[in-house]
Every structure is written in structure tokens, then in C-alpha cells.
């Protein structure tokens, strides 16, 4: 999921360089949403693993 966020961020940067502001803004918004979903899943995973007594594999 983090890979998708980075992909959309790169698309946004390339679109901004070429002057496509609408596409850059949309890609940036998608990247932000995917990144925050990734963070939420990461936190939930760490919490559930802590409750179950397993050490996180980081």
C-alpha cells in the first residue's frame, strides 16, 4: 500500500512539472488518502500484535 502512495506521489510530481495542475492535485490527494490508510493499518496491526503477545516484525 505504501508503494501505491509513492507511485501516486511520483505521478503528481511529474504532472506538476509538465503543468498539469488538475492531475497533479488529484494524484496528490489520492496519495495522501492511501498513505493515511497505510498508517491506520500499521497502527492497528501493531496494537493487535501487542495484545496477542507477538513481537512486531520490523
mmCIF file of the N, C-alpha and C atoms, coordinates in Angstrom:
data_MODEL
# 
_entry.id   MODEL 
# 
loop_
_atom_site.group_PDB 
_atom_site.id 
_atom_site.type_symbol 
_atom_site.label_atom_id 
_atom_site.label_alt_id 
_atom_site.label_comp_id 
_atom_site.label_asym_id 
_atom_site.label_entity_id 
_atom_site.label_seq_id 
_atom_site.pdbx_PDB_ins_code 
_atom_site.Cartn_x 
_atom_site.Cartn_y 
_atom_site.Cartn_z 
_atom_site.occupancy 
_atom_site.B_iso_or_equiv 
_atom_site.pdbx_formal_charge 
_atom_site.auth_seq_id 
_atom_site.auth_comp_id 
_atom_site.auth_asym_id 
_atom_site.auth_atom_id 
_atom_site.pdbx_PDB_model_num 
ATOM 1   N N  . UNK A 1 1  ? 0.830  -1.186  0.000   1.00 0.00 ? 1  UNK A N  1 
ATOM 2   C CA . UNK A 1 1  ? 0.000  0.000   0.000   1.00 0.00 ? 1  UNK A CA 1 
ATOM 3   C C  . UNK A 1 1  ? 0.876  1.252   0.000   1.00 0.00 ? 1  UNK A C  1 
ATOM 4   N N  . UNK A 1 2  ? 1.989  1.179   0.686   1.00 0.00 ? 2  UNK A N  1 
ATOM 5   C CA . UNK A 1 2  ? 2.893  2.316   0.693   1.00 0.00 ? 2  UNK A CA 1 
ATOM 6   C C  . UNK A 1 2  ? 3.482  2.528   -0.694  1.00 0.00 ? 2  UNK A C  1 
ATOM 7   N N  . UNK A 1 3  ? 3.670  1.438   -1.418  1.00 0.00 ? 3  UNK A N  1 
ATOM 8   C CA . UNK A 1 3  ? 4.164  1.542   -2.791  1.00 0.00 ? 3  UNK A CA 1 
ATOM 9   C C  . UNK A 1 3  ? 3.191  2.295   -3.689  1.00 0.00 ? 3  UNK A C  1 
ATOM 10  N N  . UNK A 1 4  ? 1.894  2.056   -3.501  1.00 0.00 ? 4  UNK A N  1 
ATOM 11  C CA . UNK A 1 4  ? 0.884  2.775   -4.277  1.00 0.00 ? 4  UNK A CA 1 
ATOM 12  C C  . UNK A 1 4  ? 0.919  4.259   -3.958  1.00 0.00 ? 4  UNK A C  1 
ATOM 13  N N  . UNK A 1 5  ? 1.076  4.598   -2.691  1.00 0.00 ? 5  UNK A N  1 
ATOM 14  C CA . UNK A 1 5  ? 1.131  6.003   -2.296  1.00 0.00 ? 5  UNK A CA 1 
ATOM 15  C C  . UNK A 1 5  ? 2.333  6.694   -2.936  1.00 0.00 ? 5  UNK A C  1 
ATOM 16  N N  . UNK A 1 6  ? 3.468  6.017   -2.937  1.00 0.00 ? 6  UNK A N  1 
ATOM 17  C CA . UNK A 1 6  ? 4.657  6.590   -3.569  1.00 0.00 ? 6  UNK A CA 1 
ATOM 18  C C  . UNK A 1 6  ? 4.472  6.722   -5.076  1.00 0.00 ? 6  UNK A C  1 
ATOM 19  N N  . UNK A 1 7  ? 3.794  5.758   -5.691  1.00 0.00 ? 7  UNK A N  1 
ATOM 20  C CA . UNK A 1 7  ? 3.533  5.827   -7.125  1.00 0.00 ? 7  UNK A CA 1 
ATOM 21  C C  . UNK A 1 7  ? 2.687  7.043   -7.470  1.00 0.00 ? 7  UNK A C  1 
ATOM 22  N N  . UNK A 1 8  ? 1.617  7.269   -6.713  1.00 0.00 ? 8  UNK A N  1 
ATOM 23  C CA . UNK A 1 8  ? 0.771  8.433   -6.977  1.00 0.00 ? 8  UNK A CA 1 
ATOM 24  C C  . UNK A 1 8  ? 1.509  9.733   -6.686  1.00 0.00 ? 8  UNK A C  1 
ATOM 25  N N  . UNK A 1 9  ? 2.395  9.735   -5.701  1.00 0.00 ? 9  UNK A N  1 
ATOM 26  C CA . UNK A 1 9  ? 3.179  10.929  -5.414  1.00 0.00 ? 9  UNK A CA 1 
ATOM 27  C C  . UNK A 1 9  ? 4.114  11.241  -6.575  1.00 0.00 ? 9  UNK A C  1 
ATOM 28  N N  . UNK A 1 10 ? 4.742  10.237  -7.146  1.00 0.00 ? 10 UNK A N  1 
ATOM 29  C CA . UNK A 1 10 ? 5.628  10.442  -8.296  1.00 0.00 ? 10 UNK A CA 1 
ATOM 30  C C  . UNK A 1 10 ? 4.829  10.930  -9.498  1.00 0.00 ? 10 UNK A C  1 
ATOM 31  N N  . UNK A 1 11 ? 3.635  10.353  -9.710  1.00 0.00 ? 11 UNK A N  1 
ATOM 32  C CA . UNK A 1 11 ? 2.772  10.817  -10.803 1.00 0.00 ? 11 UNK A CA 1 
ATOM 33  C C  . UNK A 1 11 ? 2.414  12.286  -10.596 1.00 0.00 ? 11 UNK A C  1 
ATOM 34  N N  . UNK A 1 12 ? 2.128  12.668  -9.357  1.00 0.00 ? 12 UNK A N  1 
ATOM 35  C CA . UNK A 1 12 ? 1.781  14.060  -9.063  1.00 0.00 ? 12 UNK A CA 1 
ATOM 36  C C  . UNK A 1 12 ? 2.952  14.995  -9.344  1.00 0.00 ? 12 UNK A C  1 
ATOM 37  N N  . UNK A 1 13 ? 4.144  14.577  -8.977  1.00 0.00 ? 13 UNK A N  1 
ATOM 38  C CA . UNK A 1 13 ? 5.320  15.422  -9.210  1.00 0.00 ? 13 UNK A CA 1 
ATOM 39  C C  . UNK A 1 13 ? 5.580  15.580  -10.704 1.00 0.00 ? 13 UNK A C  1 
ATOM 40  N N  . UNK A 1 14 ? 5.488  14.489  -11.453 1.00 0.00 ? 14 UNK A N  1 
ATOM 41  C CA . UNK A 1 14 ? 5.710  14.555  -12.893 1.00 0.00 ? 14 UNK A CA 1 
ATOM 42  C C  . UNK A 1 14 ? 4.641  15.412  -13.560 1.00 0.00 ? 14 UNK A C  1 
ATOM 43  N N  . UNK A 1 15 ? 3.385  15.255  -13.151 1.00 0.00 ? 15 UNK A N  1 
ATOM 44  C CA . UNK A 1 15 ? 2.305  16.057  -13.719 1.00 0.00 ? 15 UNK A CA 1 
ATOM 45  C C  . UNK A 1 15 ? 2.495  17.537  -13.405 1.00 0.00 ? 15 UNK A C  1 
ATOM 46  N N  . UNK A 1 16 ? 2.963  17.844  -12.208 1.00 0.00 ? 16 UNK A N  1 
ATOM 47  C CA . UNK A 1 16 ? 3.189  19.243  -11.839 1.00 0.00 ? 16 UNK A CA 1 
ATOM 48  C C  . UNK A 1 16 ? 4.318  19.854  -12.660 1.00 0.00 ? 16 UNK A C  1 
ATOM 49  N N  . UNK A 1 17 ? 5.360  19.071  -12.915 1.00 0.00 ? 17 UNK A N  1 
ATOM 50  C CA . UNK A 1 17 ? 6.483  19.570  -13.710 1.00 0.00 ? 17 UNK A CA 1 
ATOM 51  C C  . UNK A 1 17 ? 6.020  19.917  -15.129 1.00 0.00 ? 17 UNK A C  1 
ATOM 52  N N  . UNK A 1 18 ? 5.130  19.106  -15.684 1.00 0.00 ? 18 UNK A N  1 
ATOM 53  C CA . UNK A 1 18 ? 4.651  19.348  -17.042 1.00 0.00 ? 18 UNK A CA 1 
ATOM 54  C C  . UNK A 1 18 ? 3.470  20.312  -17.093 1.00 0.00 ? 18 UNK A C  1 
ATOM 55  N N  . UNK A 1 19 ? 3.014  20.804  -15.959 1.00 0.00 ? 19 UNK A N  1 
ATOM 56  C CA . UNK A 1 19 ? 1.991  21.828  -15.934 1.00 0.00 ? 19 UNK A CA 1 
ATOM 57  C C  . UNK A 1 19 ? 0.559  21.333  -15.848 1.00 0.00 ? 19 UNK A C  1 
ATOM 58  N N  . UNK A 1 20 ? 0.361  20.080  -15.552 1.00 0.00 ? 20 UNK A N  1 
ATOM 59  C CA . UNK A 1 20 ? -0.997 19.546  -15.419 1.00 0.00 ? 20 UNK A CA 1 
ATOM 60  C C  . UNK A 1 20 ? -1.420 19.655  -13.958 1.00 0.00 ? 20 UNK A C  1 
ATOM 61  N N  . UNK A 1 21 ? -1.914 20.832  -13.589 1.00 0.00 ? 21 UNK A N  1 
ATOM 62  C CA . UNK A 1 21 ? -2.240 21.110  -12.190 1.00 0.00 ? 21 UNK A CA 1 
ATOM 63  C C  . UNK A 1 21 ? -3.379 20.266  -11.655 1.00 0.00 ? 21 UNK A C  1 
ATOM 64  N N  . UNK A 1 22 ? -4.407 20.032  -12.478 1.00 0.00 ? 22 UNK A N  1 
ATOM 65  C CA . UNK A 1 22 ? -5.554 19.242  -12.023 1.00 0.00 ? 22 UNK A CA 1 
ATOM 66  C C  . UNK A 1 22 ? -5.181 17.806  -11.739 1.00 0.00 ? 22 UNK A C  1 
ATOM 67  N N  . UNK A 1 23 ? -4.416 17.230  -12.647 1.00 0.00 ? 23 UNK A N  1 
ATOM 68  C CA . UNK A 1 23 ? -3.981 15.842  -12.457 1.00 0.00 ? 23 UNK A CA 1 
ATOM 69  C C  . UNK A 1 23 ? -3.032 15.746  -11.269 1.00 0.00 ? 23 UNK A C  1 
ATOM 70  N N  . UNK A 1 24 ? -2.158 16.726  -11.134 1.00 0.00 ? 24 UNK A N  1 
ATOM 71  C CA . UNK A 1 24 ? -1.219 16.723  -10.007 1.00 0.00 ? 24 UNK A CA 1 
ATOM 72  C C  . UNK A 1 24 ? -1.961 16.815  -8.678  1.00 0.00 ? 24 UNK A C  1 
ATOM 73  N N  . UNK A 1 25 ? -2.973 17.668  -8.629  1.00 0.00 ? 25 UNK A N  1 
ATOM 74  C CA . UNK A 1 25 ? -3.752 17.811  -7.395  1.00 0.00 ? 25 UNK A CA 1 
ATOM 75  C C  . UNK A 1 25 ? -4.516 16.547  -7.050  1.00 0.00 ? 25 UNK A C  1 
ATOM 76  N N  . UNK A 1 26 ? -5.096 15.930  -8.073  1.00 0.00 ? 26 UNK A N  1 
ATOM 77  C CA . UNK A 1 26 ? -5.848 14.689  -7.835  1.00 0.00 ? 26 UNK A CA 1 
ATOM 78  C C  . UNK A 1 26 ? -4.919 13.566  -7.386  1.00 0.00 ? 26 UNK A C  1 
ATOM 79  N N  . UNK A 1 27 ? -3.767 13.442  -8.032  1.00 0.00 ? 27 UNK A N  1 
ATOM 80  C CA . UNK A 1 27 ? -2.822 12.392  -7.651  1.00 0.00 ? 27 UNK A CA 1 
ATOM 81  C C  . UNK A 1 27 ? -2.272 12.625  -6.249  1.00 0.00 ? 27 UNK A C  1 
ATOM 82  N N  . UNK A 1 28 ? -2.060 13.874  -5.890  1.00 0.00 ? 28 UNK A N  1 
ATOM 83  C CA . UNK A 1 28 ? -1.592 14.192  -4.542  1.00 0.00 ? 28 UNK A CA 1 
ATOM 84  C C  . UNK A 1 28 ? -2.640 13.818  -3.507  1.00 0.00 ? 28 UNK A C  1 
ATOM 85  N N  . UNK A 1 29 ? -3.902 14.124  -3.801  1.00 0.00 ? 29 UNK A N  1 
ATOM 86  C CA . UNK A 1 29 ? -4.988 13.769  -2.882  1.00 0.00 ? 29 UNK A CA 1 
ATOM 87  C C  . UNK A 1 29 ? -5.104 12.269  -2.693  1.00 0.00 ? 29 UNK A C  1 
ATOM 88  N N  . UNK A 1 30 ? -5.003 11.526  -3.783  1.00 0.00 ? 30 UNK A N  1 
ATOM 89  C CA . UNK A 1 30 ? -5.065 10.064  -3.700  1.00 0.00 ? 30 UNK A CA 1 
ATOM 90  C C  . UNK A 1 30 ? -3.888 9.530   -2.892  1.00 0.00 ? 30 UNK A C  1 
ATOM 91  N N  . UNK A 1 31 ? -2.694 10.081  -3.133  1.00 0.00 ? 31 UNK A N  1 
ATOM 92  C CA . UNK A 1 31 ? -1.511 9.638   -2.387  1.00 0.00 ? 31 UNK A CA 1 
ATOM 93  C C  . UNK A 1 31 ? -1.675 9.888   -0.892  1.00 0.00 ? 31 UNK A C  1 
ATOM 94  N N  . UNK A 1 32 ? -2.234 11.036  -0.527  1.00 0.00 ? 32 UNK A N  1 
ATOM 95  C CA . UNK A 1 32 ? -2.454 11.338  0.900   1.00 0.00 ? 32 UNK A CA 1 
ATOM 96  C C  . UNK A 1 32 ? -3.425 10.345  1.528   1.00 0.00 ? 32 UNK A C  1 
ATOM 97  N N  . UNK A 1 33 ? -4.526 10.077  0.832   1.00 0.00 ? 33 UNK A N  1 
ATOM 98  C CA . UNK A 1 33 ? -5.527 9.156   1.372   1.00 0.00 ? 33 UNK A CA 1 
ATOM 99  C C  . UNK A 1 33 ? -4.935 7.769   1.560   1.00 0.00 ? 33 UNK A C  1 
ATOM 100 N N  . UNK A 1 34 ? -4.233 7.267   0.559   1.00 0.00 ? 34 UNK A N  1 
ATOM 101 C CA . UNK A 1 34 ? -3.639 5.928   0.648   1.00 0.00 ? 34 UNK A CA 1 
ATOM 102 C C  . UNK A 1 34 ? -2.594 5.883   1.761   1.00 0.00 ? 34 UNK A C  1 
ATOM 103 N N  . UNK A 1 35 ? -1.806 6.964   1.906   1.00 0.00 ? 35 UNK A N  1 
ATOM 104 C CA . UNK A 1 35 ? -0.785 6.982   2.958   1.00 0.00 ? 35 UNK A CA 1 
ATOM 105 C C  . UNK A 1 35 ? -1.425 6.928   4.342   1.00 0.00 ? 35 UNK A C  1 
ATOM 106 N N  . UNK A 1 36 ? -2.502 7.691   4.560   1.00 0.00 ? 36 UNK A N  1 
ATOM 107 C CA . UNK A 1 36 ? -3.136 7.683   5.876   1.00 0.00 ? 36 UNK A CA 1 
ATOM 108 C C  . UNK A 1 36 ? -3.833 6.353   6.160   1.00 0.00 ? 36 UNK A C  1 
ATOM 109 N N  . UNK A 1 37 ? -4.367 5.722   5.128   1.00 0.00 ? 37 UNK A N  1 
ATOM 110 C CA . UNK A 1 37 ? -4.928 4.376   5.314   1.00 0.00 ? 37 UNK A CA 1 
ATOM 111 C C  . UNK A 1 37 ? -3.818 3.405   5.713   1.00 0.00 ? 37 UNK A C  1 
ATOM 112 N N  . UNK A 1 38 ? -2.648 3.532   5.076   1.00 0.00 ? 38 UNK A N  1 
ATOM 113 C CA . UNK A 1 38 ? -1.494 2.700   5.430   1.00 0.00 ? 38 UNK A CA 1 
ATOM 114 C C  . UNK A 1 38 ? -1.097 2.909   6.891   1.00 0.00 ? 38 UNK A C  1 
ATOM 115 N N  . UNK A 1 39 ? -1.060 4.154   7.329   1.00 0.00 ? 39 UNK A N  1 
ATOM 116 C CA . UNK A 1 39 ? -0.674 4.448   8.719   1.00 0.00 ? 39 UNK A CA 1 
ATOM 117 C C  . UNK A 1 39 ? -1.685 3.849   9.696   1.00 0.00 ? 39 UNK A C  1 
ATOM 118 N N  . UNK A 1 40 ? -2.977 3.961   9.378   1.00 0.00 ? 40 UNK A N  1 
ATOM 119 C CA . UNK A 1 40 ? -4.011 3.401   10.251  1.00 0.00 ? 40 UNK A CA 1 
ATOM 120 C C  . UNK A 1 40 ? -3.856 1.888   10.345  1.00 0.00 ? 40 UNK A C  1 
ATOM 121 N N  . UNK A 1 41 ? -3.649 1.226   9.202   1.00 0.00 ? 41 UNK A N  1 
ATOM 122 C CA . UNK A 1 41 ? -3.464 -0.227  9.221   1.00 0.00 ? 41 UNK A CA 1 
ATOM 123 C C  . UNK A 1 41 ? -2.203 -0.627  9.976   1.00 0.00 ? 41 UNK A C  1 
ATOM 124 N N  . UNK A 1 42 ? -1.145 0.155   9.855   1.00 0.00 ? 42 UNK A N  1 
ATOM 125 C CA . UNK A 1 42 ? 0.092  -0.135  10.587  1.00 0.00 ? 42 UNK A CA 1 
ATOM 126 C C  . UNK A 1 42 ? -0.139 -0.055  12.090  1.00 0.00 ? 42 UNK A C  1 
ATOM 127 N N  . UNK A 1 43 ? -0.809 0.998   12.540  1.00 0.00 ? 43 UNK A N  1 
ATOM 128 C CA . UNK A 1 43 ? -1.078 1.166   13.973  1.00 0.00 ? 43 UNK A CA 1 
ATOM 129 C C  . UNK A 1 43 ? -1.975 0.043   14.483  1.00 0.00 ? 43 UNK A C  1 
ATOM 130 N N  . UNK A 1 44 ? -3.036 -0.274  13.720  1.00 0.00 ? 44 UNK A N  1 
ATOM 131 C CA . UNK A 1 44 ? -3.921 -1.367  14.128  1.00 0.00 ? 44 UNK A CA 1 
ATOM 132 C C  . UNK A 1 44 ? -3.169 -2.691  14.203  1.00 0.00 ? 44 UNK A C  1 
ATOM 133 N N  . UNK A 1 45 ? -2.305 -2.937  13.244  1.00 0.00 ? 45 UNK A N  1 
ATOM 134 C CA . UNK A 1 45 ? -1.523 -4.168  13.243  1.00 0.00 ? 45 UNK A CA 1 
ATOM 135 C C  . UNK A 1 45 ? -0.612 -4.244  14.466  1.00 0.00 ? 45 UNK A C  1 
ATOM 136 N N  . UNK A 1 46 ? 0.040  -3.144  14.789  1.00 0.00 ? 46 UNK A N  1 
ATOM 137 C CA . UNK A 1 46 ? 0.919  -3.133  15.956  1.00 0.00 ? 46 UNK A CA 1 
ATOM 138 C C  . UNK A 1 46 ? 0.129  -3.333  17.252  1.00 0.00 ? 46 UNK A C  1 
ATOM 139 N N  . UNK A 1 47 ? -1.047 -2.718  17.337  1.00 0.00 ? 47 UNK A N  1 
ATOM 140 C CA . UNK A 1 47 ? -1.872 -2.868  18.540  1.00 0.00 ? 47 UNK A CA 1 
ATOM 141 C C  . UNK A 1 47 ? -2.348 -4.308  18.685  1.00 0.00 ? 47 UNK A C  1 
ATOM 142 N N  . UNK A 1 48 ? -2.876 -4.890  17.594  1.00 0.00 ? 48 UNK A N  1 
ATOM 143 C CA . UNK A 1 48 ? -3.374 -6.263  17.678  1.00 0.00 ? 48 UNK A CA 1 
ATOM 144 C C  . UNK A 1 48 ? -2.260 -7.260  17.977  1.00 0.00 ? 48 UNK A C  1 
ATOM 145 N N  . UNK A 1 49 ? -1.069 -7.030  17.411  1.00 0.00 ? 49 UNK A N  1 
ATOM 146 C CA . UNK A 1 49 ? 0.051  -7.919  17.718  1.00 0.00 ? 49 UNK A CA 1 
ATOM 147 C C  . UNK A 1 49 ? 0.512  -7.771  19.164  1.00 0.00 ? 49 UNK A C  1 
ATOM 148 N N  . UNK A 1 50 ? 0.446  -6.565  19.705  1.00 0.00 ? 50 UNK A N  1 
ATOM 149 C CA . UNK A 1 50 ? 0.821  -6.354  21.100  1.00 0.00 ? 50 UNK A CA 1 
ATOM 150 C C  . UNK A 1 50 ? -0.172 -7.039  22.037  1.00 0.00 ? 50 UNK A C  1 
ATOM 151 N N  . UNK A 1 51 ? -1.454 -6.997  21.680  1.00 0.00 ? 51 UNK A N  1 
ATOM 152 C CA . UNK A 1 51 ? -2.472 -7.637  22.502  1.00 0.00 ? 51 UNK A CA 1 
ATOM 153 C C  . UNK A 1 51 ? -2.308 -9.150  22.466  1.00 0.00 ? 51 UNK A C  1 
ATOM 154 N N  . UNK A 1 52 ? -1.978 -9.682  21.305  1.00 0.00 ? 52 UNK A N  1 
ATOM 155 C CA . UNK A 1 52 ? -1.795 -11.123 21.172  1.00 0.00 ? 52 UNK A CA 1 
ATOM 156 C C  . UNK A 1 52 ? -0.468 -11.596 21.758  1.00 0.00 ? 52 UNK A C  1 
ATOM 157 N N  . UNK A 1 53 ? 0.427  -10.680 22.066  1.00 0.00 ? 53 UNK A N  1 
ATOM 158 C CA . UNK A 1 53 ? 1.692  -11.036 22.698  1.00 0.00 ? 53 UNK A CA 1 
ATOM 159 C C  . UNK A 1 53 ? 2.819  -11.334 21.734  1.00 0.00 ? 53 UNK A C  1 
ATOM 160 N N  . UNK A 1 54 ? 2.649  -11.005 20.465  1.00 0.00 ? 54 UNK A N  1 
ATOM 161 C CA . UNK A 1 54 ? 3.710  -11.231 19.494  1.00 0.00 ? 54 UNK A CA 1 
ATOM 162 C C  . UNK A 1 54 ? 4.518  -9.960  19.327  1.00 0.00 ? 54 UNK A C  1 
ATOM 163 N N  . UNK A 1 55 ? 5.794  -10.146 19.016  1.00 0.00 ? 55 UNK A N  1 
ATOM 164 C CA . UNK A 1 55 ? 6.648  -9.007  18.745  1.00 0.00 ? 55 UNK A CA 1 
ATOM 165 C C  . UNK A 1 55 ? 6.473  -8.597  17.286  1.00 0.00 ? 55 UNK A C  1 
ATOM 166 N N  . UNK A 1 56 ? 6.444  -7.295  16.991  1.00 0.00 ? 56 UNK A N  1 
ATOM 167 C CA . UNK A 1 56 ? 6.285  -6.852  15.604  1.00 0.00 ? 56 UNK A CA 1 
ATOM 168 C C  . UNK A 1 56 ? 7.532  -7.180  14.774  1.00 0.00 ? 56 UNK A C  1 
ATOM 169 N N  . UNK A 1 57 ? 7.307  -7.538  13.528  1.00 0.00 ? 57 UNK A N  1 
ATOM 170 C CA . UNK A 1 57 ? 8.423  -7.839  12.611  1.00 0.00 ? 57 UNK A CA 1 
ATOM 171 C C  . UNK A 1 57 ? 8.771  -6.581  11.846  1.00 0.00 ? 57 UNK A C  1 
ATOM 172 N N  . UNK A 1 58 ? 9.610  -5.760  12.452  1.00 0.00 ? 58 UNK A N  1 
ATOM 173 C CA . UNK A 1 58 ? 10.007 -4.502  11.798  1.00 0.00 ? 58 UNK A CA 1 
ATOM 174 C C  . UNK A 1 58 ? 11.487 -4.560  11.519  1.00 0.00 ? 58 UNK A C  1 
# 
